[in-house]
Amino acid sequence: EDVITMEDWTLIDRWTREVVAAEGRLAAALQSAVDATPWVTKYKAQGDFGLPLTGDGSNDPLVCLCRVECLLALWMTYEAEGAPLPVPFVDEEKMEVLQSQTAL
């Protein structure tokens, strides 16, 4: 049986706070990585990385979820204590894009 312990909740809380504190840096790195990867724009896959295709934002919950996923993956790869940490929730293709820039 998988049970989330208090230790797990403490870790989740700490990581969430650290990602929120680093959001500006992480968002800039995310944008830079996507901009440096031509296929993302060619295939209109910006939403897969949590970036709106047009306009100044997105209310699409899936796009918002993808953005949070990418920000957490960047944080785990470059800024977390003991980084890089494994990022099992992001597929290999997306990780290649996220790791293409070392802006952090």
C-alpha positions in Angstrom: 0.0 0.0 0.0 1.4 3.4 -1.0 0.8 5.9 1.7 2.1 9.5 1.8 3.9 10.0 5.1 4.4 13.3 7.0 8.0 13.2 5.8 6.7 13.0 2.2 4.3 16.0 2.8 7.2 18.0 4.3 9.3 17.3 1.3 6.5 18.2 -1.1 5.8 21.4 0.8 9.5 22.4 0.8 9.9 21.7 -2.9 6.8 23.6 -3.8 8.0 26.7 -1.9 11.4 26.5 -3.5 10.0 26.2 -7.0 7.6 29.1 -6.4 10.6 31.2 -5.1 12.6 30.4 -8.3 9.7 30.7 -10.7 11.1 33.8 -12.5 14.4 32.1 -13.2 12.8 28.8 -14.1 10.3 30.4 -16.4 13.0 32.3 -18.3 15.0 29.1 -18.7 11.9 27.2 -19.9 11.2 29.9 -22.5 14.9 29.9 -23.6 14.9 26.1 -23.9 11.8 26.1 -26.0 12.9 29.0 -28.2 16.2 27.2 -28.9 14.3 24.1 -30.1 12.9 24.7 -33.5 10.6 21.6 -33.7 8.5 22.9 -30.7 7.3 25.9 -32.7 7.2 24.0 -36.0 4.8 21.4 -34.5 3.0 24.0 -32.3 3.9 22.1 -29.2 4.5 25.1 -26.9 1.5 24.0 -24.9 3.2 20.7 -24.1 5.8 22.9 -22.2 3.2 25.1 -20.6 3.7 28.0 -22.9 0.7 29.6 -24.6 0.6 29.4 -28.3 -0.8 32.9 -28.6 -1.7 35.8 -26.5 -0.4 36.8 -23.1 -1.5 33.7 -21.1 -3.5 30.6 -21.1 -6.5 29.5 -19.1 -6.2 25.9 -20.4 -5.7 23.7 -17.4 -3.6 21.2 -19.3 -1.2 24.0 -20.4 -1.0 25.2 -16.8 -0.3 21.6 -15.6 2.5 21.2 -18.3 4.1 24.5 -17.2 4.2 23.4 -13.5 5.6 20.0 -14.6 8.3 21.7 -16.6 9.2 24.2 -13.9 9.5 21.4 -11.4 11.6 19.3 -13.8 14.0 22.2 -14.4 14.2 22.9 -10.6 14.9 19.2 -9.9 17.6 19.1 -12.7 19.4 22.3 -11.9 18.5 23.8 -8.5 17.4 21.2 -6.0 19.7 20.1 -3.2 21.6 17.2 -4.7 20.7 18.1 -8.3 20.3 16.6 -10.7 17.6 14.5 -9.2 15.7 11.9 -11.2 12.6 13.3 -13.0 10.5 10.2 -13.7 7.3 12.1 -14.6 8.7 13.9 -17.7 9.3 11.9 -21.0 12.7 11.7 -22.6 11.8 14.0 -25.5 10.6 16.8 -23.2 13.7 16.4 -20.9 16.0 16.8 -23.9 14.4 20.2 -24.6 14.6 21.2 -20.9 18.2 20.2 -20.7 19.2 21.8 -24.0 19.8 25.1 -22.2 22.0 25.6 -19.1 20.5 29.0 -18.4 20.2 28.2 -14.7 
